[in-house]
Amino acid sequence: EDKLLRPLSAFSDAMTSLAKYITAEHNQKVGLSTATLTLIRDQIQNEFDEEDAEQLRRILPGCAELLGLGPRRPSLFCPSSYADKVALFRSAPQLGSAKRRLRVSLTLAGKESIARMHYAVRRLLKIICSQLKGVVLLIDDLQWSDTATLDLLKSIVLDEEIPRLLIVGAYREDEVPDHHPLAFHIRELEQMNVTITKIRIGNLSVDYAIPLVAEALGMDDDDSKVKSLAETIHRKTEGNPFFMLMFLRSLYDEKLLQYNIGVMKWTWDDDAVNSKIVTDNVASVLVDKMNRLQEDTQKM
């Protein structure tokens, strides 16, 4: 399933990484004590009723093991009430004013459900962060995040009772104009006096581009051929790491970059590579890569 089509997918991925960090099968590797893990699980078990636990497992499937499946205190809410209202709304097209009142009720129920979900996630984070020395959640590609993710992050940031939590969000600035939902949320948080530290990461200089290419090829960055290749790629891509790696991939796809089993390293012809990079540009590489996709995928 495409992540872009799944609400809260970016946040869910970050929470999955956190859950893996603290679950039993990983705790010895990272130094988390069994006592701490047990304490976290016991607090989660006591904190959430069955409905809240099920909701968390649904939106954070990677946390299912941490949330557990044991008996819980019964829910104080009717889990089917919202679904029943939806069914009634859809099956009664001629109710007129009654249907309009039901539409308002559905809207309120939907907002209450979202608010309750936010509260459940914040309580979960509070339990986890209270038992760890510090937690960093990295949410990547925020420029693609859905409104549900941004609203949830806002709810978490504004909760002062969650201790020792740092949220790091990464996004492409050129894809976030002033009217973008992310830009709106950032401005809104700043107006609420929330401290947001912005770190702009530019393109790589040649000195940093060389190690990037060397590491990608598993070669020494002191190798003169690696330096030459990296400098050529850097000149064309202006040091954009994403495009640098795309160019390397395009060289491999077109067999201009090949692994020589005899000498156990990557080899290439400098003249052929230089010609390829001089005549092609970033846009053409992207177009070429898209043209290699299946026809149905291209239509999407």
LUMTIKOL-841294 format. One line per 2 residues: their letters; for each residue x, y, z of C-alpha. Coordinates in nm, 2 decimals, always signed. Layout:
# residues N
a> X/Y/Z; ...
This chain:
# residues 300
ed> +0.00/+0.00/+0.00; +0.13/+0.34/-0.09
kl> +0.24/+0.53/+0.22; +0.12/+0.86/+0.07
lr> -0.23/+0.72/+0.07; -0.22/+0.61/+0.44
pl> -0.30/+0.88/+0.70; -0.05/+0.91/+0.98
sa> +0.20/+0.68/+0.79; +0.50/+0.90/+0.87
fs> +0.42/+0.92/+1.24; +0.34/+0.55/+1.25
da> +0.68/+0.46/+1.10; +0.86/+0.68/+1.36
mt> +0.66/+0.51/+1.64; +0.74/+0.17/+1.50
sl> +1.11/+0.24/+1.53; +1.06/+0.36/+1.88
ak> +0.86/+0.04/+1.97; +1.13/-0.18/+1.82
yi> +1.39/+0.01/+2.04; +1.21/-0.08/+2.36
ta> +1.06/-0.42/+2.30; +1.21/-0.74/+2.46
eh> +1.38/-0.87/+2.14; +1.58/-0.55/+2.10
nq> +1.63/-0.43/+2.46; +1.96/-0.61/+2.53
kv> +2.12/-0.47/+2.22; +2.05/-0.11/+2.31
gl> +2.09/-0.15/+2.69; +1.72/-0.11/+2.79
st> +1.67/-0.31/+3.11; +1.40/-0.57/+3.14
at> +1.27/-0.40/+3.45; +1.22/-0.07/+3.25
lt> +1.05/-0.26/+2.97; +0.82/-0.44/+3.21
li> +0.73/-0.11/+3.38; +0.64/+0.05/+3.05
rd> +0.42/-0.24/+2.95; +0.25/-0.25/+3.29
qi> +0.18/+0.12/+3.28; +0.04/+0.09/+2.92
qn> -0.18/-0.20/+3.03; -0.32/+0.00/+3.32
ef> -0.36/+0.33/+3.13; -0.57/+0.22/+2.83
de> -0.91/+0.06/+2.81; -0.99/-0.19/+2.53
ed> -1.12/+0.07/+2.29; -0.82/+0.30/+2.32
ae> -0.58/+0.01/+2.29; -0.75/-0.11/+1.98
ql> -0.75/+0.24/+1.83; -0.37/+0.27/+1.90
rr> -0.30/-0.07/+1.74; -0.50/+0.04/+1.44
il> -0.32/+0.36/+1.37; +0.02/+0.24/+1.51
pg> +0.04/-0.13/+1.40; +0.41/-0.14/+1.46
ca> +0.34/-0.08/+1.83; +0.11/-0.38/+1.87
el> +0.36/-0.59/+2.06; +0.43/-0.30/+2.30
lg> +0.06/-0.24/+2.36; -0.01/-0.60/+2.43
lg> -0.33/-0.80/+2.40; -0.41/-0.88/+2.77
pr> -0.73/-0.80/+2.95; -0.81/-0.44/+3.02
rp> -1.06/-0.23/+3.20; -1.38/-0.20/+3.00
sl> -1.44/+0.11/+2.79; -1.67/+0.39/+2.92
fc> -1.76/+0.47/+2.56; -1.99/+0.29/+2.32
ps> -1.75/+0.18/+2.04; -2.03/+0.13/+1.79
sy> -2.22/+0.46/+1.84; -2.04/+0.65/+1.57
ad> -2.07/+0.36/+1.32; -2.44/+0.33/+1.40
kv> -2.49/+0.70/+1.33; -2.31/+0.67/+1.00
al> -2.52/+0.37/+0.90; -2.84/+0.56/+0.99
fr> -2.73/+0.87/+0.80; -2.66/+0.67/+0.48
sa> -2.98/+0.47/+0.50; -3.22/+0.77/+0.55
pq> -3.20/+1.00/+0.25; -3.54/+1.15/+0.30
lg> -3.52/+1.26/+0.67; -3.48/+1.63/+0.59
sa> -3.41/+1.84/+0.90; -3.35/+1.53/+1.10
kr> -3.07/+1.43/+0.87; -2.92/+1.77/+0.89
rl> -2.92/+1.74/+1.27; -2.76/+1.40/+1.23
rv> -2.49/+1.55/+1.00; -2.40/+1.79/+1.28
sl> -2.39/+1.51/+1.53; -2.16/+1.31/+1.30
tl> -1.93/+1.60/+1.26; -1.91/+1.64/+1.64
ag> -1.86/+1.27/+1.69; -1.58/+1.27/+1.43
ke> -1.40/+1.56/+1.61; -1.44/+1.38/+1.94
si> -1.29/+1.06/+1.79; -0.99/+1.25/+1.66
ar> -0.94/+1.44/+1.99; -0.96/+1.11/+2.18
mh> -0.71/+0.95/+1.94; -0.47/+1.25/+2.00
ya> -0.51/+1.21/+2.37; -0.44/+0.84/+2.36
vr> -0.12/+0.89/+2.15; +0.00/+1.17/+2.39
rl> -0.06/+0.94/+2.69; +0.13/+0.66/+2.53
lk> +0.43/+0.90/+2.46; +0.41/+1.03/+2.82
ii> +0.45/+0.67/+2.95; +0.74/+0.59/+2.72
cs> +0.93/+0.92/+2.76; +0.89/+0.92/+3.14
ql> +1.09/+0.59/+3.15; +1.36/+0.68/+2.90
kg> +1.65/+0.93/+2.93; +1.53/+1.10/+2.61
vv> +1.33/+1.02/+2.29; +1.39/+1.17/+1.95
ll> +1.12/+1.11/+1.69; +1.22/+1.18/+1.33
id> +0.94/+1.25/+1.08; +1.08/+1.26/+0.73
dl> +0.93/+1.41/+0.42; +0.69/+1.64/+0.60
qw> +0.61/+1.81/+0.27; +0.40/+1.51/+0.19
sd> +0.24/+1.46/+0.52; -0.14/+1.46/+0.55
ta> -0.34/+1.70/+0.76; -0.40/+1.42/+1.02
tl> -0.03/+1.38/+1.08; +0.03/+1.76/+1.11
dl> -0.26/+1.80/+1.35; -0.14/+1.51/+1.56
lk> +0.22/+1.65/+1.58; +0.07/+1.99/+1.68
si> -0.12/+1.82/+1.96; +0.19/+1.65/+2.08
vl> +0.41/+1.96/+2.07; +0.16/+2.16/+2.27
de> +0.14/+1.89/+2.54; +0.38/+2.01/+2.81
ei> +0.33/+1.70/+3.02; +0.53/+1.48/+2.78
pr> +0.89/+1.49/+2.91; +1.22/+1.45/+2.73
ll> +1.07/+1.44/+2.38; +1.24/+1.60/+2.08
iv> +1.05/+1.59/+1.75; +1.27/+1.64/+1.44
ga> +1.09/+1.71/+1.11; +1.26/+1.70/+0.77
yr> +1.11/+1.85/+0.46; +1.21/+2.00/+0.12
ed> +1.18/+2.38/+0.16; +1.12/+2.43/-0.21
ev> +0.81/+2.21/-0.19; +0.65/+2.40/+0.09
pd> +0.52/+2.74/-0.02; +0.34/+2.98/+0.21
hh> +0.00/+2.83/+0.15; +0.12/+2.47/+0.22
pl> -0.05/+2.30/+0.52; +0.30/+2.25/+0.68
af> +0.38/+2.62/+0.65; +0.05/+2.70/+0.81
hi> +0.11/+2.47/+1.10; +0.46/+2.61/+1.16
re> +0.33/+2.97/+1.16; +0.05/+2.87/+1.40
le> +0.29/+2.71/+1.64; +0.52/+3.01/+1.63
qm> +0.23/+3.23/+1.71; +0.17/+3.02/+2.02
nv> +0.53/+3.09/+2.13; +0.64/+2.73/+2.06
ti> +1.02/+2.72/+2.00; +1.10/+2.58/+1.66
tk> +1.46/+2.56/+1.57; +1.51/+2.57/+1.19
ir> +1.82/+2.42/+1.04; +1.86/+2.47/+0.66
ig> +2.07/+2.20/+0.50; +2.22/+2.31/+0.17
nl> +2.39/+2.12/-0.10; +2.72/+1.94/-0.04
sv> +3.05/+2.10/-0.12; +3.30/+1.90/-0.33
dy> +3.49/+1.80/-0.01; +3.18/+1.62/+0.12
ai> +3.06/+1.49/-0.22; +3.38/+1.29/-0.26
pl> +3.32/+1.08/+0.06; +2.95/+1.03/-0.04
va> +3.05/+0.88/-0.38; +3.33/+0.68/-0.23
ea> +3.10/+0.53/+0.03; +2.83/+0.45/-0.22
lg> +3.09/+0.26/-0.43; +3.27/+0.10/-0.13
md> +3.60/+0.26/-0.23; +3.86/+0.48/-0.08
dd> +3.79/+0.85/-0.10; +4.16/+0.91/-0.16
ds> +4.14/+0.72/-0.49; +4.21/+0.97/-0.77
kv> +3.94/+0.80/-1.00; +3.68/+0.83/-0.73
ks> +3.77/+1.20/-0.68; +3.74/+1.26/-1.05
la> +3.40/+1.09/-1.07; +3.27/+1.27/-0.77
et> +3.39/+1.61/-0.89; +3.22/+1.56/-1.23
ih> +2.89/+1.45/-1.06; +2.91/+1.74/-0.82
rk> +2.96/+1.99/-1.10; +2.65/+1.87/-1.28
te> +2.42/+1.83/-0.98; +2.55/+2.13/-0.78
gn> +2.61/+1.90/-0.49; +2.25/+1.79/-0.43
pf> +2.29/+1.45/-0.26; +1.97/+1.30/-0.39
fm> +2.06/+1.39/-0.75; +2.42/+1.27/-0.71
lm> +2.30/+0.93/-0.61; +2.05/+0.93/-0.89
fl> +2.32/+1.00/-1.14; +2.52/+0.71/-1.00
rs> +2.22/+0.49/-1.04; +2.17/+0.60/-1.39
ly> +2.53/+0.52/-1.47; +2.48/+0.17/-1.34
de> +2.15/+0.12/-1.53; +2.32/+0.22/-1.85
kl> +2.62/-0.01/-1.78; +2.86/+0.29/-1.77
lq> +2.93/+0.18/-1.41; +3.00/-0.19/-1.36
yn> +3.14/-0.41/-1.08; +3.45/-0.59/-1.19
ig> +3.47/-0.92/-1.00; +3.83/-0.98/-1.11
vm> +3.96/-0.67/-0.92; +3.67/-0.67/-0.67
kw> +3.57/-0.30/-0.72; +3.36/-0.07/-0.94
tw> +3.50/+0.04/-1.27; +3.40/+0.30/-1.53
dd> +3.53/+0.49/-1.83; +3.59/+0.85/-1.74
da> +3.53/+0.98/-2.09; +3.20/+0.79/-2.13
vn> +3.09/+0.91/-1.78; +3.19/+1.27/-1.85
sk> +3.01/+1.27/-2.18; +2.69/+1.13/-2.02
iv> +2.69/+1.38/-1.75; +2.77/+1.68/-1.97
td> +2.49/+1.60/-2.22; +2.23/+1.50/-1.96
nv> +2.07/+1.70/-1.68; +1.88/+1.62/-1.37
as> +1.54/+1.65/-1.54; +1.63/+1.41/-1.81
vl> +1.75/+1.16/-1.56; +1.42/+1.18/-1.38
vd> +1.22/+1.15/-1.70; +1.43/+0.85/-1.81
km> +1.37/+0.68/-1.47; +1.00/+0.74/-1.50
nr> +1.00/+0.60/-1.85; +1.14/+0.27/-1.72
lq> +0.84/+0.22/-1.49; +0.55/+0.00/-1.59
ed> +0.29/+0.18/-1.80; +0.02/+0.16/-1.53
tq> +0.26/+0.31/-1.28; +0.34/+0.60/-1.52
km> -0.03/+0.68/-1.56; -0.06/+0.73/-1.18
